[in-house]
Amino acid sequence: MAQVNVSPAERASVNHAISGGIIGVFIGIFFGWLLFAAIFHVFVWFASGDRGFGTTLAVVGEADLVSIVLFPIAAAGLFMMVSEIPSNPAAAAEFLEQTGPYTSPLSLLASFVGFIWKAAVQGIGLAEAHGISVSKMLTVALVLGFLGFFSNLV
């Protein structure tokens, strides 16, 4: 891989942007977790669940561990896509504009398996934790999971 010579100011600017992006990802994950748990808890509340928001937050957080397990598969799909990027900068820009995060079948499969697995963990977990019908909570989890899966594809 060739090395690019850049000024220290440009290097610092890029390092700052990367650091800010990493921090932004963690903040986004945290608030996404809270928002998703709040949405689930509204359905738990309508179904007269036994416990509070903390229980819902815990179940949704535990279901997110599925993403960590499936990360290597999604990363392999990403690396397969990255290996196809042309070395010509103009061609590379065009290639990246035409491809999306789920262009790789492996990444798409990992996302779909994750959606089904998370929905099962969330539905069964929330039903058991709150004393609600498993079929009701699985239905809610599958619908919300499908909406999330589909919105990532668009």
C-alpha positions in Angstrom: 0.0 0.0 0.0 1.4 3.4 -1.0 2.0 6.1 1.6 0.6 9.5 1.1 2.6 12.5 2.2 0.4 15.2 3.9 1.1 18.2 6.0 0.9 17.9 9.8 -2.1 20.2 9.8 -4.0 18.0 7.3 -3.0 14.9 9.3 -4.3 16.5 12.5 -7.5 17.5 10.8 -8.1 14.0 9.6 -7.2 12.5 13.0 -9.7 14.9 14.7 -12.4 14.0 12.2 -11.9 10.3 12.8 -11.8 10.7 16.6 -15.1 12.8 16.4 -16.6 10.1 14.3 -15.7 7.4 16.7 -17.2 9.3 19.6 -20.3 10.1 17.5 -20.8 6.4 16.9 -20.8 5.6 20.6 -23.2 8.4 21.4 -25.5 7.3 18.5 -25.5 3.7 19.8 -26.3 4.9 23.3 -29.2 7.1 22.3 -30.4 4.5 19.8 -30.5 1.9 22.6 -32.5 4.3 24.8 -34.9 5.2 22.0 -35.5 1.6 20.9 -36.1 0.5 24.5 -38.5 3.4 24.9 -40.4 2.3 21.8 -40.6 -1.2 23.1 -41.6 0.0 26.6 -44.6 1.8 25.1 -45.9 -1.6 23.8 -45.0 -3.2 27.1 -47.0 -0.5 28.9 -50.0 -1.1 26.6 -49.8 -4.8 27.3 -49.8 -4.1 31.1 -46.2 -5.3 31.7 -45.2 -6.1 35.3 -41.8 -4.3 35.5 -40.4 -0.9 34.8 -38.3 0.7 32.0 -35.0 -0.6 33.5 -36.1 -4.1 32.7 -37.0 -3.2 29.2 -33.6 -1.4 28.8 -31.8 -4.5 30.0 -33.5 -6.9 27.6 -33.0 -4.6 24.6 -29.3 -4.2 25.6 -28.8 -7.9 25.9 -30.4 -8.4 22.5 -27.8 -6.0 21.0 -25.1 -8.4 21.9 -26.2 -10.3 18.8 -24.6 -7.5 16.8 -21.2 -8.2 18.4 -21.5 -11.9 17.6 -22.3 -11.2 14.0 -19.8 -8.4 13.5 -17.1 -10.6 12.0 -19.4 -11.8 9.3 -20.5 -8.3 8.4 -16.9 -7.1 8.5 -15.9 -10.0 6.1 -18.6 -8.8 3.7 -17.3 -5.2 3.9 -13.8 -6.3 3.2 -15.0 -8.3 0.2 -16.6 -5.1 -1.1 -13.6 -3.0 -0.3 -11.3 -5.4 -2.2 -13.3 -4.6 -5.4 -12.7 -0.8 -5.2 -10.7 0.4 -8.3 -7.3 2.1 -7.7 -8.2 5.0 -10.0 -9.6 7.8 -7.8 -12.4 8.8 -10.2 -13.5 5.2 -10.7 -13.3 4.5 -7.0 -15.6 7.5 -6.3 -18.1 6.3 -8.9 -17.9 2.7 -7.5 -18.6 3.9 -3.9 -21.5 6.1 -5.0 -23.1 3.1 -6.7 -22.6 0.6 -3.9 -24.2 0.7 -0.5 -23.5 -1.0 2.9 -25.5 -4.1 1.9 -24.1 -4.6 -1.6 -22.3 -7.6 -0.4 -24.5 -10.7 0.0 -22.6 -11.7 3.1 -23.3 -8.3 4.8 -27.0 -8.5 3.8 -27.2 -12.1 5.2 -25.5 -11.0 8.5 -28.0 -8.1 8.8 -31.0 -10.4 8.1 -29.8 -13.1 10.6 -29.2 -10.4 13.1 -32.7 -8.9 12.7 -34.3 -12.3 13.2 -32.1 -13.3 16.1 -32.5 -9.9 17.9 -36.3 -10.0 17.4 -36.4 -13.5 19.0 -34.2 -12.4 22.0 -36.2 -9.2 22.5 -39.6 -10.8 22.1 -39.0 -13.7 24.3 -37.0 -11.7 26.8 -39.6 -8.9 27.2 -42.4 -11.5 27.4 -40.6 -13.4 30.2 -39.4 -10.3 32.1 -42.8 -8.4 32.0 -45.2 -11.4 32.2 -46.7 -10.7 28.8 -47.8 -13.2 26.1 -44.8 -14.4 24.0 -46.7 -14.2 20.8 -47.6 -10.5 21.4 -44.0 -9.5 22.1 -42.6 -11.6 19.3 -45.0 -9.9 16.9 -43.9 -6.4 18.1 -40.3 -7.3 18.0 -40.5 -8.8 14.5 -42.4 -5.8 13.1 -40.0 -3.3 14.7 -37.0 -5.4 13.6 -38.3 -5.6 10.1 -38.8 -1.8 9.9 -35.3 -1.3 11.1 -33.9 -3.9 8.7 -35.8 -2.4 5.8 -34.8 1.2 6.6 -31.1 0.2 6.6 -31.6 -1.1 3.0 -33.1 2.0 1.6 
